[in-house]
Amino acid sequence: TTHNASFQLYNGDYFKYVLIMLIITGIYEVSMLVTRGATLGKMAVGVRVARLADGQNPDVGAAVTRWVIPAVAGAIFGLLELVVYLSPFFDSSHRNRGWYDYAAKTIAVRTK
């Protein structure tokens, strides 16, 4: 029976689960950034995401771009997602912008 359980996991169920989770996290991340400029976690630590041009909340395109880059990196290779999330620490401009921020033309700013 253990063999059947692992077969079912790789028989498409796992990929369906991953797809559903990507959809849920994408909707959450994008909607929160567009409407509030931050997810609940960002709010808890006093950070919001703003458009670099005018300081307003990201629009849908920027929010999607900011979410897609780590998601695709993780889909390609799990640890690559971690590298993308750590990319602000490699920012030579000392503005601590991640690769997703450069692509989306956004910046994370302190609110506290």
Buried (B, 14 or more C-beta within 10 A) or exposed (E): EEEEEEEEEEEEEEEEEEEEEBEEEBEEBBEBBBEBBBBEEBBEEEBBBBBBEEEEBBBEEBBBBBBBBBBEBBEEEEEBBEBBBEBBEEBEEEEEBBBBBBBBBBBBEEEE
